[in-house]
């Protein structure tokens, strides 16, 4: 597993699998369908901290796979994220977030609240994601969708997009073993002044 602070020169291998998260951060999970983001979130964060795009679709359409309500679902999720961050509550966004536009909105929400945005990137082999995705009852997407998402992620990693987009820290997991061994350590937040107009 590698981690990178956006202000640092380059990525460095961690001596342990700890991912340190300041209380009140916006944690953005990034990776293709089937990468294990929801399982990871459920293992390491409280249910009230997790905002899942699937859950918001289910809330609106009684079906978490109903893509017709995705626009409204994401709008609600963004409002919920802004509300939680205004109260300095650690907030985890569980969606693919493989496109620049998806991440840009989230970083802007964090910046407006004066909170750091932390990226946890699930850069697992595409074949692993496809195999896991097929095992998700009622939530599986096509292999072609997973392939497009994986390609978007590879392009973002290749051009160093996450630091440029404003993430305070970037943690990249590249194997299922790294995902399983990773642990979250919560640290005291350093309060930042809200940005001016």
N, C-alpha and C positions, 0 to 999 in steps of 0.2 A: 504494500500500500504506500502511496506517496501522498504528501500533503504540500500545499504551497500557500504561503501568505501572499496576497496580491502585491504587497509592497516589497517583497523579497525578490532577489534576482532569479532564483530558479527553484525547481522542485527538489526536495530532499527526502530520502527514505527515512521513515520513522523508526526509532529503536523499539517501539512497541506498537500494538494495533489501536492505540487510543486516538479517538477523534474528540478534540476538546471544543465544546460548544459553550459560548458565553450565554448566560441566562438572558432571555429576551431577544434572542436572535431569530431571524427567519432562516430556516433550514430548507434548502431546495434540493429535493431528490431528482437526479437526472439520469435517465437511461431508457432503453427500449422496453417495450412490453416483455414481460417474462424475465426481467433482470433481477427480480427479487426485492424491489423497492418497498412494496406494501408489507411483505414479511419482515423486512428490516425495520421499517417504521414501527410496526406493532411490537417488535421485540424490545426496542430501545426507548420508545416515547410513550407518554400517557395517551389514552384514546382521545382525550379532549385537546391534545396538542396537534393532532393530525388532521389536516384538511385534505381529503381525497377527492380527486375529480370523479372517480367512480361513485363515491357516496353522494356527491351533489347531483350527479345524473339520476341516481336512484331516487333521491329526494323529489326530483321534479317529474320523473316519468315512471317511477316504480321499476326501473330497469337500468342498472348501471352501465349496460352496454349500448344504450340508446343514444347514438351520436347526434340525433336530431336536436337534442336539448343541450349539446355541449356548450354553445355560446352562452346561454343563460346560466348553465352550471358553473362555468368559469367566472362569470361576472359575480355570482354569489360567493364563490370561493375567494375571489380577490377582496370583496368587501369584508368577509369574515377575517381574512388575514390582516387587513388594515385595522379592523377593530381590535383584534388580539394584540397586535404590535403596539397600538396606542396605549394599551394597558401593560406594556412591557412583558407580555406573555410569550414564551418560546413557542414558535409556530412552525410546523413541518408541512410543506406542500408536497403531497404524494401524487405526482402526475409524471408523464414522460419528460416534459420540459426540454426536449431535444432541439427545439427551434429557438433562434435568437429572439424572436418576438415574445415567445412565452416567458423566457427568462428576463427580458428587458422590463416587462410589466412588473414582475415580482421584485426585481432590484429597485425599481422606482418606488414601489410600495414601502420597501424597507427603508430606503433613503428618506422618504417623506416622514417616516416615524422616527428617524434618527437611530435606527437599529442596524446592526451588521447583517448582511446576507451571506450565508455559508452554503457552498455547493458540495454535495456528496454525489460523486459521479460513479455510476455503475457501468464501467467499461468492460463488461464481460464478453467472452467470445460469442459471436452472433449465433452460432449453432446451439450453444447452451441456452440462449434466450429463446430461440425458436422451440426447442424441446420443452422448456418450462412453460412457454406460452400455450402450447397445445394441451397441457395438463390442467389448464385453468377452466373449470366448468362454468359455462355461461359467460366467460369474459375473454375467451381467446379471440385474437385478431388473426388475419391471414399472414402467412409467412412473408408475403410481399410487403405488408405494413411493417413488420419487424425489420425487414431488410432496409427499408427507407429510413426508419428511425435510427438504426445502427449506423447507416451511412451519414446521416445528419450529425450524429454524435462524433463520429470519426473526423469529420470535417471541422467541427468546433474545436476538438482537442488539437488537431493538426495546426490550426492557426492561433492557438492560445487564446481562444475567445473568452473564456470564463474570467480571467483576470482583467481583460480589457472591458468587460461588461460591468465590472464594479463589485464582484464578489470579494469579500474581505479575506476569505479562506476557501481553498479548494482541496477536497479530499477525494482521491481517485482509487477505486477498488477495481482490480483487474481479474480476479479469479474468484470462484465460489468460496474457496478457503478463506480468502481475505474478507469476504463479506461475513462469513460465519464467525471469524475470529475478532472482527472489529468490535470495539466497545466505545460507548459514549461517556465522556467525562464532562460534567457540567462545571463551569467555572463562573466566578462572580463577574457580572457585567461591568464594563467600563462605560459609564454614562457619557453619551455624546450629546452635544447641543444640537437641537433641531436646526436644519439648514434654514437660511433666510429666504425671503421671497425671491 
